[in-house]
């Protein structure tokens, strides 16, 4: 229950309400954000009552990479990983292709985004597609990451992991290894 259109005019379309018609019949209404010439908008205009969406978010740190050794100080990089899992239940009699409007976290990048994902940093959101068969449930995992850099003690297990990974990486500078 969305309409997708491109501003083919030469002027900016201001933010405001739109009405959606098909074959002379009113289907619903929605709000469009300011849309510059040539830009495309996806505007929800009605509820699809056969679909239900639930979400849950978890976050943790993963990996350890050697970032810098200077003056006896060891710095590593780790990924701060946020998984947002959307559970989509389709109670309808037809398969559903759904776009989840995922609010993006500042300073992160999408990792292994599903094919067809539209990441719009300007609006702070991403449209992530998921297909759900009739009368079934599907789970979509949106993986966002950002790099955290910090100093660690040489005897810290993360330091050990980062140094071992650097030594094993074929791309590492062999003179330093």
Secondary structure, DSSP 8 states (H G I E B T S, - for coil): -EEEEE--SSS-B-SEEEEEEETTEEEEEEEE--B-TT-EEEEE-S--TTEEEEEEEEEEEEEEEEEEEETTEEEEEEEEEEEEEEEEEE-SSS-EEEEEEEE--TT-EEES--TT-EEETTTTEEEEEEEE-TTEEEEEEEEEEEEEEEEE-TTSHHHHHHHHHHHH-TTS-TTT-
